[in-house]
Amino acid sequence: MDSSRTSQSNSWIFPTVILCLFGFFSLMRPSEPFLIPYLSGPNKNLTSTEITNEILPVWTYSYLALLLPVFVLTDYVRYKPVILLQGLSFIVTWLLLLFGQGVRAMQAVEFVFGIVSATEVAYYAYIYSVVSPEHYQRVSGYCRSVTLVAYTAASVLAQLLVSLANLSYFYLNVMTLVSVSVAFFFSLFLPMPERSMFFHAKPSKEGPPKPPGKDAGPGAAQEAQGTAQQESRSIPGSLGAGPLGSPKTGNVLSRNFVQWFQDLKECYSSERLSYWSLWWALSTAGFNQVVNYVQILWDYKAPSQDSSIYNGAVEAIATFGGALAAFAVGHVTVDWDLLGELALAVFSVISAGSLFLMHYTLSIWLSYAGYLIFKSSYMLLITIAVFQIAVNLSVERYALVFGINTFIALVIQTIMTMVVVDPRGLNLAISIQFLVYGCYFAVIAGIFLMRSIYILYSLKCQKERQRLPAVPSPVKFHTEEPFNSILSTKL
């Protein structure tokens, strides 16, 4: 009996280790900080205009088109096949980067990398299907930390190889191809989950399990474990019970979509959650746009063919600084209900200022500094936003809200790309683009500054009303007789 309990308690270790190894090697991509110098250099010989207007926008469009279908498919096929698809897409991406030539081949690179981005949801959702709820917080921390370590290590390694060993960008891509191939190898050993959040989960009358970070009373671990054991059995007539397209499958699909709609309606009926989600979507759209085009700005400020570049070092410092800021905020006691919107406004002002600096400065070092401030601010605030949204939601509802927020962010980013970058739009120069992004974050800051002023003013008025002395109630006639009869009697 004791041995079976021990094996159950340790059953989360193997899939967690394999998933962390997959996450580490899939993010260990030393070529990424030097992608634009590689494309514009002698290996590909593409112009800045071709990269900006014809190649990079393909990623945004493909990511948007694939996100929702992949989100549904991921849960239906129970995660592992989508993780395998992501691993294969990584390999195809870098094979095309190494051996493809011309604009069309690089557009194919961006499309396949859009598949990589859309399938990323499977990496973070997989673990909730193979471990019991009491391990959610620990395992989530491991999976997110290992990706951070991998990205930082890859950026540092790339910078050292380029600056000290004068290594060609081509060989950085070879190293990345080897790394993502190792990641795909490890993904083959992931156990196939027996359940998923939606299609293969048993509904519980007690409600869905709480997310990591949610306070739990005594006995909550046992209750959560019992819920997980119940969910591990597929519901009769679920999607796993019949072929896709059967009447039973159609009924389950329709029921799930109706349930998702009701859950989202209930989640977004919370004013506080709606404003945090609004910031998440708006800022993530701007952040993705900046990260996608910042290397082109740096190449414009200091062409890689004529000067030493330090993209890898900047990415490593920015990621590490953002991680430190996100870690520090977990040890600061703040009334986020009162000051949350003010924090969003203040840091959005900082983000806008850093983007204005990147636009106006002629110094590549000041441009690097602006990016460090921008990325660190975003990583700090997105950590707070994720916690504020997730703390009162079940894992299932958090997954839905995360998916919808990401989709809205992609819609906004696609509109920005079509208006600002695309040749069919304004087709702005790269420096002017960052002026637009700075104005965009200034608008975000204005929205949340007005919101925070409203909250603080409302609180002040409420306190003043509480300090006012009680007003005596007016004298009332406790009689059923008409007023005229009373008056005539007294006269």
C-alpha positions in Angstrom: 0.0 0.0 0.0 2.8 2.4 1.0 4.8 1.6 -2.2 1.7 2.3 -4.4 1.3 5.7 -2.7 4.9 6.4 -3.1 4.8 5.6 -6.8 1.7 7.8 -7.2 3.4 10.7 -5.4 6.5 10.4 -7.7 4.5 9.9 -10.9 4.8 13.6 -11.7 8.6 13.5 -11.6 9.3 11.7 -14.9 7.0 13.8 -17.2 8.2 17.0 -15.5 11.8 16.1 -16.2 11.1 15.2 -19.8 9.0 18.3 -20.4 11.7 20.5 -18.8 14.4 19.0 -21.0 12.2 19.6 -24.1 11.6 23.2 -22.9 15.3 23.8 -22.3 16.6 22.5 -25.7 13.7 24.1 -27.6 14.6 27.5 -26.1 18.4 27.0 -26.4 18.5 28.9 -29.7 21.8 30.9 -29.9 21.0 32.1 -33.4 17.9 34.0 -32.4 19.5 37.3 -31.2 21.4 37.5 -34.5 18.6 36.6 -36.9 18.4 39.9 -38.8 22.2 40.2 -39.2 22.1 36.6 -40.6 19.3 37.4 -43.1 20.8 40.7 -44.2 24.4 39.3 -44.4 26.2 37.4 -47.1 24.4 34.1 -46.3 20.9 35.3 -47.4 21.7 38.8 -48.8 18.2 40.1 -48.1 17.4 43.8 -47.9 16.0 45.5 -44.9 12.8 46.4 -46.8 12.3 42.7 -47.8 12.8 41.5 -44.2 10.5 44.2 -42.7 7.7 44.3 -45.2 7.6 40.9 -46.9 9.0 38.3 -44.5 8.4 39.2 -40.8 4.6 40.0 -41.2 4.0 36.4 -42.3 4.6 35.2 -38.7 2.0 37.5 -37.3 -0.6 36.5 -39.9 0.0 32.8 -39.6 0.1 32.9 -35.8 -3.3 34.6 -35.7 -4.8 32.2 -38.2 -3.6 29.1 -36.4 -4.0 30.0 -32.7 -7.7 29.2 -32.1 -7.8 26.0 -34.2 -4.7 24.7 -32.6 -6.0 25.7 -29.1 -9.1 23.4 -29.7 -7.1 20.7 -31.3 -4.5 20.6 -28.5 -7.1 19.7 -25.9 -8.9 17.2 -28.2 -5.7 15.2 -29.0 -4.4 15.5 -25.4 -1.3 17.7 -25.9 1.5 15.2 -26.7 0.8 15.1 -30.5 0.8 18.9 -30.6 4.1 19.0 -28.7 5.6 16.6 -31.3 4.2 18.9 -34.0 6.0 21.8 -32.4 9.3 19.8 -32.2 9.0 18.9 -35.9 8.2 22.5 -36.8 11.3 23.7 -35.0 13.4 21.4 -37.1 11.8 22.4 -40.4 12.2 26.1 -39.4 15.9 25.8 -39.0 16.4 23.6 -42.0 14.8 26.2 -44.1 16.8 29.0 -42.4 20.0 27.1 -43.2 19.4 25.9 -46.7 16.5 28.0 -48.1 17.2 31.0 -50.3 15.2 34.0 -51.3 12.1 35.8 -50.0 9.7 32.9 -50.6 11.8 30.5 -48.6 12.1 32.9 -45.7 8.3 33.5 -45.8 8.0 29.8 -45.4 10.3 30.0 -42.4 7.9 32.6 -40.8 4.8 30.5 -41.5 6.3 27.4 -40.0 7.5 29.4 -37.0 3.9 30.6 -36.7 3.0 26.9 -36.2 5.7 26.8 -33.4 4.2 29.8 -31.7 0.6 28.5 -32.0 1.5 25.1 -30.6 3.3 26.6 -27.6 0.0 26.3 -25.6 0.5 22.5 -25.4 3.8 22.9 -23.5 2.2 24.8 -20.6 -1.1 22.9 -20.6 0.4 19.4 -20.8 1.6 19.3 -17.3 -1.9 19.9 -15.8 -3.1 16.6 -17.4 -0.4 14.3 -16.0 0.2 15.6 -12.5 -2.2 16.0 -9.5 -3.3 19.6 -8.6 -1.1 19.7 -5.5 2.0 19.7 -7.7 0.7 22.4 -10.2 2.6 25.3 -8.6 5.9 23.5 -8.3 5.8 22.0 -11.8 4.7 25.3 -13.4 7.6 27.0 -11.7 10.1 24.4 -13.0 8.8 24.6 -16.6 8.8 28.4 -16.8 12.2 28.7 -15.0 14.0 26.3 -17.3 12.9 28.2 -20.4 14.2 31.4 -18.9 17.5 29.8 -18.1 17.8 28.3 -21.6 17.0 31.6 -23.4 19.5 33.5 -21.2 22.2 30.9 -21.6 21.7 30.8 -25.4 22.0 34.6 -25.7 25.2 34.7 -23.6 26.7 31.8 -25.5 25.9 33.5 -28.8 27.4 36.8 -27.8 30.6 35.1 -26.6 31.0 33.1 -29.8 30.4 36.1 -32.0 32.5 38.6 -30.1 35.4 36.3 -29.0 35.5 33.5 -31.5 34.2 35.5 -34.5 31.9 32.6 -35.3 29.7 32.9 -38.4 26.0 33.4 -37.9 25.5 30.3 -40.1 27.1 28.0 -37.4 24.9 29.6 -34.7 21.9 28.3 -36.7 23.6 24.9 -37.0 23.8 24.8 -33.2 20.2 25.8 -32.9 19.2 23.0 -35.3 21.0 20.5 -33.2 19.4 21.8 -30.0 15.8 21.7 -31.3 16.4 18.2 -32.7 17.4 17.1 -29.2 14.3 18.7 -27.9 12.2 16.7 -30.4 14.0 13.5 -29.3 13.0 14.1 -25.7 9.4 14.9 -26.6 9.1 11.3 -27.9 9.3 10.0 -24.3 6.5 12.1 -22.9 3.7 9.9 -21.5 0.4 10.2 -23.3 -2.1 11.9 -21.0 -5.4 10.0 -20.3 -7.3 13.2 -19.7 -7.4 16.9 -20.8 -9.0 20.0 -19.5 -12.1 20.1 -21.5 -12.9 17.2 -24.0 -11.6 14.3 -21.9 -12.3 15.6 -18.4 -15.0 14.4 -16.1 -17.2 17.3 -14.9 -17.1 17.7 -11.1 -20.0 18.9 -8.9 -17.4 20.4 -6.6 -16.1 22.7 -9.3 -12.8 22.6 -11.1 -9.5 22.5 -9.3 -8.0 25.8 -8.2 -4.9 27.1 -10.0 -1.4 27.5 -8.5 -1.2 30.2 -5.9 -4.8 29.8 -4.8 -5.1 29.6 -1.0 -6.2 26.3 0.2 -7.6 25.2 3.6 -6.8 21.9 5.4 -7.5 18.9 3.4 -7.5 20.7 0.1 -4.7 18.6 -1.2 -6.6 15.4 -0.6 -9.8 16.8 -2.3 -7.8 18.0 -5.3 -6.1 14.6 -5.6 -9.5 13.0 -5.6 -10.8 15.3 -8.2 -7.8 14.5 -10.4 -8.3 10.8 -10.0 -12.0 11.3 -11.0 -11.0 13.3 -14.1 -8.5 10.7 -15.2 -11.4 8.6 -16.4 -12.9 9.7 -19.7 -16.6 10.6 -19.6 -18.9 8.1 -21.4 -19.7 9.4 -24.8 -16.8 11.8 -24.8 -14.7 12.6 -27.9 -12.5 9.7 -27.2 -15.5 7.3 -27.5 -16.3 7.9 -31.2 -14.8 9.0 -34.4 -14.5 12.7 -35.2 -17.7 13.8 -37.1 -20.0 11.3 -35.4 -23.3 12.6 -33.8 -21.9 12.0 -30.3 -18.8 14.0 -31.2 -20.9 16.9 -32.6 -23.0 17.0 -29.4 -19.9 17.1 -27.2 -18.3 19.8 -29.3 -21.4 21.9 -29.1 -21.7 21.4 -25.4 -18.1 22.3 -24.9 -18.4 25.5 -27.0 -21.5 26.6 -25.1 -19.8 25.9 -21.8 -16.7 27.9 -22.9 -18.9 30.8 -23.9 -20.7 30.8 -20.5 -17.4 30.5 -18.6 -15.9 33.4 -20.5 -19.0 35.5 -20.0 -18.8 34.9 -16.3 -15.1 35.6 -16.1 -15.2 38.9 -18.0 -18.2 40.0 -16.0 -15.7 40.9 -13.3 -14.7 44.5 -13.9 -11.3 44.0 -12.3 -10.4 40.9 -14.4 -11.6 42.7 -17.5 -9.2 45.6 -17.0 -6.3 43.4 -16.3 -7.1 41.4 -19.4 -7.4 44.6 -21.4 -3.9 45.6 -20.3 -2.6 42.1 -21.0 -4.0 42.1 -24.6 -3.0 45.7 -25.5 0.5 45.4 -24.0 1.3 41.9 -25.4 0.4 43.1 -28.9 2.8 46.1 -28.6 5.5 43.9 -26.9 5.4 41.3 -29.6 5.6 44.0 -32.3 8.6 45.6 -30.7 10.5 42.3 -30.1 9.7 41.3 -33.7 11.3 44.4 -35.3 13.8 45.6 -32.7 16.8 43.9 -34.4 15.9 45.8 -37.6 16.1 49.0 -35.7 19.4 48.1 -34.2 20.8 47.2 -37.7 19.5 50.6 -38.9 21.3 52.4 -36.0 24.5 50.4 -36.2 24.8 48.2 -39.4 26.1 44.7 -38.5 28.5 44.8 -41.5 30.2 47.9 -40.2 30.3 47.6 -36.4 30.3 45.2 -33.5 26.9 44.2 -32.3 25.8 43.0 -28.9 22.3 41.7 -29.5 22.9 38.5 -27.5 24.2 40.3 -24.5 21.3 42.8 -24.5 18.7 40.0 -24.8 20.4 38.1 -21.9 20.5 41.1 -19.6 16.9 42.1 -20.5 15.6 38.6 -19.8 17.5 38.3 -16.6 16.5 41.8 -15.4 12.9 41.1 -16.2 13.1 37.8 -14.2 14.6 39.6 -11.2 11.9 42.2 -11.4 9.2 39.5 -11.6 10.8 37.7 -8.7 11.0 40.8 -6.6 7.4 41.7 -7.0 6.4 38.5 -5.4 8.1 39.7 -2.2 6.4 43.1 -2.1 3.1 43.7 -0.3 0.9 45.9 -2.4 -2.8 46.4 -2.5 -3.3 45.6 -6.1 -7.0 46.2 -6.0 -6.3 49.8 -5.1 -3.0 50.5 -6.8 -3.0 47.9 -9.6 -4.3 50.2 -12.4 -1.9 53.0 -11.2 1.0 50.5 -11.5 -0.1 49.6 -15.0 -0.3 53.3 -15.9 3.2 54.2 -14.4 5.0 51.3 -16.1 3.2 51.9 -19.4 4.6 55.5 -19.2 8.0 54.0 -18.7 7.5 51.7 -21.7 6.4 54.6 -23.8 9.4 56.7 -22.7 11.9 53.8 -23.5 10.4 53.5 -27.0 10.6 57.2 -27.6 14.2 57.0 -26.6 14.9 54.2 -29.1 13.3 56.3 -31.8 15.0 59.6 -31.1 18.5 58.5 -30.1 21.3 58.1 -32.6 23.4 56.0 -30.2 23.0 52.2 -30.4 23.9 52.0 -26.7 21.0 54.2 -25.7 18.8 52.1 -28.0 20.0 49.0 -26.2 19.3 50.7 -22.8 15.7 51.6 -24.0 15.1 48.0 -24.9 16.4 46.8 -21.5 14.0 49.1 -19.7 11.1 48.2 -22.0 11.4 44.4 -21.8 12.0 44.4 -18.0 8.9 46.6 -17.4 6.8 44.3 -19.5 8.0 41.1 -17.8 7.4 42.7 -14.4 3.8 43.7 -15.2 2.8 40.6 -17.1 3.8 38.6 -14.0 1.5 40.7 -11.9 -1.3 40.5 -14.5 -1.1 36.7 -14.8 -1.3 36.3 -11.0 -4.2 38.8 -10.7 -6.2 37.0 -13.4 -5.4 33.5 -12.3 -5.7 33.7 -8.6 -9.5 33.3 -8.5 -9.9 31.1 -11.6 -9.8 27.4 -12.0 -7.1 26.0 -14.3 -9.7 25.4 -17.1 -11.0 29.0 -16.9 -7.5 30.4 -16.7 -6.6 28.5 -19.9 -9.7 29.9 -21.6 -9.0 33.5 -20.5 -5.3 33.1 -21.5 -6.3 31.9 -24.9 -8.8 34.6 -25.5 -6.4 37.4 -24.3 -3.7 36.0 -26.5 -6.0 35.9 -29.5 -7.2 39.5 -28.9 -3.5 40.6 -28.6 -2.8 38.9 -31.9 -5.8 40.6 -33.6 -4.5 44.0 -32.4 -0.9 43.1 -33.5 -2.2 42.0 -36.9 -4.0 45.4 -37.3 -0.8 47.2 -36.3 1.2 45.2 -38.8 -1.2 45.8 -41.6 -1.4 49.6 -40.9 2.2 50.4 -39.9 4.4 47.8 -41.6 2.6 46.2 -44.6 3.3 47.7 -48.0 -0.5 47.9 -48.5 -0.6 50.1 -45.4 1.5 53.1 -44.4 4.7 51.2 -44.9 6.6 53.3 -42.4 10.4 53.4 -42.0 11.6 51.3 -39.1 12.5 54.4 -36.9 9.1 55.9 -37.4 7.5 52.6 -36.5 9.0 52.8 -33.0 7.6 56.3 -32.7 4.2 54.8 -33.4 4.8 52.1 -30.8 5.8 54.7 -28.3 2.6 56.6 -28.9 0.6 53.3 -28.6 2.0 52.7 -25.1 1.3 56.3 -24.2 -2.3 55.7 -25.1 -2.4 52.6 -22.9 -0.8 54.6 -20.0 -3.5 57.3 -20.5 -6.3 54.7 -20.3 -5.1 53.2 -17.0 -4.1 56.6 -15.5 -7.7 57.8 -15.9 -8.9 54.5 -14.5 -6.6 54.7 -11.4 -7.6 58.4 -10.8 -11.3 57.3 -10.9 -10.6 54.5 -8.4 -8.6 56.7 -6.0 -11.2 59.5 -6.2 -14.1 57.1 -5.5 -12.3 55.7 -2.5 -11.7 59.2 -1.2 -15.3 60.1 -1.6 -16.3 56.9 0.2 -14.1 57.7 3.2 -15.4 61.3 3.4 -19.0 60.0 3.5 -18.0 57.6 6.3 -16.5 60.5 8.3 -19.7 62.7 8.1 -21.8 62.8 11.3 -25.1 60.9 11.3 -28.0 63.2 10.3 -31.1 62.7 12.6 -34.1 61.4 10.8 -37.0 63.8 10.4 -40.1 63.6 12.7 -42.8 61.5 11.1 -46.5 61.5 12.0 -47.4 58.0 13.1 -51.1 58.2 12.5 -53.6 57.1 9.9 -55.7 60.2 10.2 -55.7 62.8 7.4 -53.4 65.7 7.9 -56.3 68.2 7.7 -58.2 66.6 10.6 -55.1 66.7 12.8 -54.6 70.4 12.1 -58.3 71.2 12.8 -58.2 69.4 16.1 -55.1 71.4 17.2 -56.7 74.6 16.2 
